[in-house]
Amino acid sequence: MPSENPDQARQAGRALDAANFFLADVRDGLGPYLAVYLLTEQHWDEARIGLVMSVATIAGIVAQTPAGALVDAMRAKRLVMGVAAIMVTVASLSLPLFPSFLPVAISQGIAQAAAVVFPPAIAAVSLGIFGHAAFTGRIGRNETFNHAGNAVAAALAGVSAYWFGPTVVFYLLGAMAIASLLSILVIPARAIDHDLARGLHDADTDAQRDTPSGLAVLLTCRPLLVFAICVLLFHLSNAAMLPLVGQKLALQDKNMGTSLMSACIVAAQLVMVPFAMLVGAGADRWGHKRFFLAALLILPIRGALYTFSDNPFWLVGVQLLDGVGAGIFGAIFPVIVADLMRNTGRFNVAQGAVITAQSIGAALSTTLAGFVVVGAGYSAAFITLGAVAAIGAVICLLALPETRHGASRPQGKTAAPASAIAAE
């Protein structure tokens, strides 16, 4: 059951707001700043940058599904998030001290492996406190504060990097990590229903379970497999776009590279806020699949527009479309997984499994883009990435069913359990 204590629920909601705001910078680690730092300060070429980012992401791929299973099994979810925040920060702060290929790959691998805990843990805590009925709205609110935190952190990084150089982003990450730890500790432990947090005891279905389904549900739920393929293609297309834009900007003006990258991030994050709010407010009425399809369709448009001009103002302007696609995707992703895993007790391990597919796409994206840039230039890389997303949109349109439960069923009928969805 969701928390029945109104004061506890309000405190938990405010603490989740703060945790999402401060974890925004921590859970993404150095992100696109790593590419700019390695290009401008360490003089790495694009292919080498893409390779080290992909090698680091492989660590996240290996850790992702076990991380989801850990979140399902552990009742000390706040402790798990706190330890992960410390690991990300320590690993990232070590990079300027050991900037050669192997230490960078190892430190970023550790950071990536630790950071994969945050998405399933935040979603699990949200579901355990607020329940399915309020979950879509709560996830929309989580993503709103996440994007606001990213925008503030990117703005601070841009201003600070202009005056003190690109390495300042490492210290900003440390400050955000401390704030995120304090926010996590304020979440009331007793407000979390840990069975509901893993997808058990769903009051909206007739057949409630007291024990989790077998892990085979991850392979027998056909819509979950289709969704995983679409997510992989989304990130195969999306992950490399912002780093490529950052590299183009840095090559035009080395001193302004990090600041211009921050402008790109701030522009996108500010757009993500209203779109995350839109998902939270409207997805249950308009359909979860429609929002996900819209996120996929934005990417081919964005990739094509990047090829029109190298003007910094144009590139930053096109980056606004990243806010549309990523804003929708971040908010609708856990909602669709929760739809498909209702009453199975495998919500978080399913999140981990699908995010594993996401991580595979992201890892391949940076490597693919790096080699296409070296062989055929930036425009060819953007067109290639856009075409990948177009394929994902076709698969989504033809093979992924609508997943929402309560909004579309007739009065008095119950939602279909996950076992019925798996049989589709």
C-alpha positions in Angstrom: 0.0 0.0 0.0 1.2 3.6 -0.6 2.2 5.5 2.5 -1.0 6.2 4.6 0.7 8.9 6.7 0.1 12.3 4.9 3.0 14.0 6.7 5.4 11.1 5.9 4.3 11.2 2.2 4.8 15.0 2.0 8.3 14.7 3.6 9.1 11.8 1.2 7.9 13.8 -1.8 10.0 16.9 -0.9 13.0 14.7 -0.2 12.6 12.9 -3.6 12.4 16.4 -5.2 15.7 17.4 -3.7 17.3 14.0 -4.4 16.4 14.1 -8.1 17.7 17.7 -8.3 21.1 17.0 -6.9 21.5 13.4 -8.2 20.9 14.8 -11.7 24.6 15.7 -12.1 25.9 12.8 -10.0 24.1 9.9 -11.8 25.3 11.1 -15.2 28.9 11.5 -14.0 31.0 13.6 -16.3 28.8 12.8 -19.3 29.6 15.0 -22.4 32.1 17.0 -20.5 34.5 14.0 -20.6 34.7 14.2 -24.4 35.4 18.0 -24.3 38.0 17.6 -21.6 39.9 14.7 -23.3 39.8 16.5 -26.7 40.9 20.0 -25.5 43.1 19.3 -22.5 44.5 15.8 -23.2 44.5 16.1 -27.1 42.9 12.7 -27.7 41.3 12.1 -31.2 37.6 11.4 -31.7 38.0 7.7 -32.2 40.0 7.2 -29.0 37.5 9.3 -27.1 34.6 7.2 -28.4 36.5 4.0 -27.5 37.2 4.9 -23.9 33.6 6.1 -23.4 32.4 2.8 -24.8 34.8 0.7 -22.7 33.5 2.6 -19.6 29.9 2.0 -20.6 30.5 -1.7 -20.9 31.0 -1.8 -17.1 27.6 -0.2 -16.7 26.1 -2.9 -19.1 27.6 -5.7 -16.9 26.3 -4.0 -13.7 22.9 -2.9 -14.8 20.7 -6.0 -14.4 22.4 -7.1 -11.2 21.8 -3.5 -9.9 18.0 -3.8 -10.6 17.9 -7.2 -8.9 19.8 -5.6 -5.9 17.2 -2.8 -5.7 14.4 -5.5 -5.8 16.0 -7.5 -3.0 17.4 -4.8 -0.7 15.2 -3.0 1.8 18.0 -0.5 2.5 17.5 1.4 -0.8 18.7 4.7 0.6 22.0 3.2 1.6 22.5 1.7 -1.9 22.0 5.1 -3.5 24.3 6.8 -1.0 27.2 4.4 -1.6 26.7 4.7 -5.3 26.9 8.5 -5.2 30.2 8.3 -3.3 31.7 5.8 -5.8 30.7 8.0 -8.8 32.2 11.1 -7.2 35.5 9.5 -6.1 36.0 7.8 -9.5 35.4 11.1 -11.4 37.6 13.2 -9.2 40.5 10.8 -9.9 40.5 11.5 -13.6 42.6 14.7 -13.7 45.2 13.0 -11.5 45.5 10.0 -13.9 44.7 11.2 -17.4 46.2 8.3 -19.5 44.0 5.8 -21.4 43.9 2.9 -18.9 43.2 4.9 -15.7 40.5 7.0 -17.5 38.8 3.8 -18.7 39.0 2.2 -15.3 37.8 5.3 -13.3 34.9 5.9 -15.7 34.0 2.2 -15.7 33.6 2.4 -11.9 31.6 5.5 -12.1 29.3 4.1 -14.8 28.8 0.8 -12.9 27.9 2.7 -9.7 25.6 5.1 -11.4 23.3 2.4 -12.9 21.8 2.0 -9.4 20.1 5.4 -9.4 17.3 5.0 -12.1 15.8 1.8 -10.7 16.3 2.9 -7.1 14.6 6.2 -7.5 11.7 4.6 -9.5 11.4 1.9 -6.9 11.2 4.3 -4.0 8.7 6.4 -5.8 6.5 3.4 -6.5 6.8 2.1 -2.9 5.7 5.5 -1.5 3.0 6.6 -3.9 1.7 3.4 -5.6 0.6 2.8 -9.2 -2.2 5.3 -9.2 0.1 8.2 -8.6 3.2 6.7 -10.3 3.1 8.4 -13.7 2.6 11.9 -12.1 5.4 11.2 -9.6 7.8 10.1 -12.3 7.0 13.2 -14.3 7.8 15.3 -11.2 11.0 13.3 -10.6 12.2 14.0 -14.1 11.2 17.7 -13.8 13.5 18.1 -10.8 16.2 16.0 -12.5 16.3 18.2 -15.5 16.2 21.4 -13.5 19.2 20.1 -11.5 21.0 19.3 -14.7 20.3 22.7 -16.1 21.6 24.5 -12.9 24.7 22.3 -12.7 25.4 22.8 -16.4 25.0 26.6 -16.1 27.4 26.6 -13.1 29.9 24.4 -15.0 29.8 26.7 -18.0 30.4 29.9 -16.0 33.0 28.2 -13.8 34.8 26.6 -16.8 35.1 30.0 -18.5 37.0 31.4 -15.6 38.8 28.4 -14.1 39.1 25.9 -17.0 37.4 22.5 -17.8 38.6 20.7 -14.7 36.2 22.7 -12.5 33.4 20.3 -13.5 35.0 17.6 -11.4 34.7 19.7 -8.2 31.2 20.7 -9.0 30.3 17.0 -9.2 31.7 16.5 -5.7 29.6 19.3 -4.3 26.4 18.0 -5.9 27.2 14.5 -4.5 27.3 15.8 -0.9 23.9 17.5 -1.4 22.4 14.4 -2.9 23.6 12.3 0.1 21.8 14.6 2.5 18.6 14.5 0.4 18.6 10.7 0.3 18.9 10.5 4.1 15.9 12.7 4.5 13.6 10.2 2.7 11.6 8.5 5.5 12.5 4.8 5.5 9.2 3.8 6.9 7.3 5.5 4.1 8.5 2.9 1.6 6.5 -0.2 1.0 9.2 -2.5 -0.3 6.9 -5.1 -1.7 5.0 -2.5 -3.7 8.4 -1.0 -4.7 9.3 -4.2 -6.6 5.8 -4.4 -8.2 4.0 -6.8 -5.8 0.6 -6.3 -4.1 -0.9 -4.3 -6.9 -4.4 -3.2 -5.6 -5.6 -2.6 -9.2 -5.5 -6.3 -10.2 -7.7 -9.2 -9.2 -4.8 -11.7 -8.9 -2.4 -10.3 -6.3 0.9 -12.1 -5.7 2.8 -12.5 -2.4 6.0 -13.8 -4.1 7.8 -12.6 -7.2 7.4 -14.3 -10.6 10.3 -16.2 -12.0 13.0 -14.4 -13.8 11.8 -16.1 -17.0 9.1 -13.3 -17.2 11.9 -11.1 -18.6 12.1 -13.3 -21.6 8.5 -14.4 -22.0 6.9 -10.9 -21.9 7.0 -10.2 -25.6 6.1 -6.4 -25.3 9.0 -6.0 -22.8 11.4 -7.5 -25.4 10.1 -5.2 -28.1 10.4 -2.2 -25.8 14.0 -3.2 -25.0 14.9 -3.2 -28.7 13.3 0.2 -29.2 15.2 1.6 -26.2 18.5 0.2 -27.5 17.9 1.9 -30.9 16.9 5.2 -29.2 20.2 5.3 -27.3 22.2 4.0 -30.2 21.0 7.1 -32.0 20.9 9.6 -29.2 23.9 8.9 -27.0 26.6 10.2 -29.3 24.8 13.3 -30.6 25.6 15.7 -27.8 29.3 14.6 -27.5 29.7 15.1 -31.3 28.2 18.6 -31.0 30.5 19.4 -28.1 33.5 18.3 -30.2 32.4 20.5 -33.1 32.1 23.5 -30.8 35.4 22.8 -29.1 37.3 22.6 -32.4 35.9 26.0 -33.4 37.0 27.6 -30.1 39.0 25.6 -27.6 38.6 28.1 -24.8 34.9 28.3 -25.2 34.3 24.5 -25.7 33.1 23.6 -22.2 31.1 26.8 -21.9 29.3 26.2 -25.2 28.7 22.6 -24.2 27.1 23.9 -21.0 24.9 26.1 -23.1 23.8 23.1 -25.1 23.0 21.2 -22.0 21.2 24.1 -20.3 19.1 24.6 -23.4 18.0 21.0 -23.6 17.4 20.6 -19.9 15.2 23.7 -19.8 13.0 22.2 -22.6 13.0 18.8 -20.8 11.3 20.3 -17.7 7.9 21.1 -19.4 7.9 17.9 -21.4 8.5 15.8 -18.3 5.6 17.6 -16.7 3.5 16.9 -19.8 4.2 13.2 -19.6 3.3 13.2 -15.9 0.1 15.1 -16.5 -1.1 13.6 -19.8 0.3 10.1 -20.5 -2.3 8.2 -18.6 -5.0 9.9 -20.7 -3.3 10.0 -24.1 -1.4 6.7 -24.1 2.1 5.7 -23.0 3.1 4.3 -26.4 2.3 7.6 -28.2 4.7 9.5 -26.0 7.5 7.0 -26.5 7.0 7.0 -30.3 7.2 10.8 -30.3 10.6 10.6 -28.5 11.9 8.3 -31.2 10.7 10.5 -34.0 12.5 13.6 -32.7 15.9 12.0 -33.3 16.0 11.8 -37.1 14.8 15.4 -37.3 17.5 16.5 -34.9 20.3 14.5 -36.7 19.4 16.1 -40.1 19.2 19.6 -38.7 22.7 19.3 -37.2 24.1 19.0 -40.8 22.8 22.3 -42.0 25.3 24.6 -40.3 28.4 24.7 -38.0 27.3 28.0 -36.5 27.4 27.7 -32.6 24.0 29.4 -32.3 22.5 27.0 -34.7 24.0 24.0 -33.0 22.8 25.1 -29.6 19.3 25.9 -31.0 19.0 22.4 -32.6 20.0 21.0 -29.2 16.6 22.2 -27.9 15.1 19.1 -29.7 17.2 16.9 -27.4 15.0 18.4 -24.6 11.9 17.2 -26.3 13.0 13.6 -27.0 15.0 13.0 -23.8 12.4 14.8 -21.6 9.7 12.5 -22.9 11.8 9.3 -22.8 13.1 9.8 -19.2 9.6 10.2 -17.9 7.8 7.5 -19.9 10.5 4.8 -19.6 9.8 3.6 -15.9 6.1 4.0 -16.5 6.0 1.6 -19.4 8.2 -0.9 -17.5 5.9 -0.7 -14.5 2.9 -1.3 -16.8 4.5 -4.4 -18.2 5.7 -5.8 -14.8 2.6 -5.1 -12.7 2.1 -7.7 -9.9 5.2 -9.7 -10.9 7.6 -8.5 -8.3 10.2 -8.0 -11.0 9.8 -4.3 -11.7 13.4 -3.2 -10.8 15.2 -6.2 -12.4 13.1 -5.5 -15.5 14.2 -1.9 -15.4 17.8 -3.1 -15.1 17.4 -5.5 -18.0 16.0 -2.8 -20.3 18.5 -0.3 -19.2 21.2 -2.9 -20.1 19.8 -2.8 -23.6 19.9 1.0 -23.3 23.6 0.9 -22.2 24.5 -1.4 -25.1 23.0 1.2 -27.5 24.9 4.0 -25.8 28.2 2.2 -25.8 27.9 1.3 -29.5 26.7 4.8 -30.3 29.9 6.6 -29.3 32.1 4.1 -31.0 30.0 4.1 -34.2 29.9 7.9 -34.3 33.7 8.2 -33.6 34.6 5.9 -36.5 32.1 7.5 -38.9 33.5 11.0 -38.0 37.0 9.9 -38.7 36.0 8.1 -42.0 33.3 10.4 -43.4 32.9 13.5 -41.2 30.4 14.9 -38.7 27.5 15.3 -41.1 27.6 11.6 -42.1 27.7 10.6 -38.4 24.6 12.7 -37.6 22.6 11.2 -40.6 23.7 7.7 -39.6 22.5 8.2 -36.0 19.2 9.7 -37.2 18.5 6.7 -39.4 18.9 4.3 -36.5 16.2 6.1 -34.5 13.9 6.0 -37.6 14.2 2.2 -37.6 13.3 2.2 -33.9 10.2 4.3 -34.5 9.0 1.8 -37.2 9.4 -1.1 -34.7 7.6 0.8 -32.0 4.7 1.7 -34.2 4.2 -1.9 -35.6 5.2 -4.2 -32.7 4.7 -2.4 -29.3 1.2 -2.5 -27.9 -0.3 0.3 -25.8 0.7 -0.5 -22.2 -1.3 1.8 -19.9 -3.8 0.1 -17.6 -6.3 2.2 -15.8 -6.9 5.1 -18.1 -8.3 3.2 -21.0 -10.3 0.4 -19.5 -14.0 0.5 -19.1 -15.6 1.4 -15.7 -15.5 -1.5 -13.3 -13.0 -3.7 -15.1 -9.5 -4.5 -13.8 -6.2 -4.1 -15.5 -4.7 -7.1 -17.2 -2.0 -8.7 -15.1 1.5 -9.0 -16.5 1.0 -12.7 -17.3 -1.7 -11.8 -19.8 0.4 -9.0 -21.3 3.3 -11.5 -21.7 1.2 -13.7 -23.7 0.5 -11.0 -26.4 
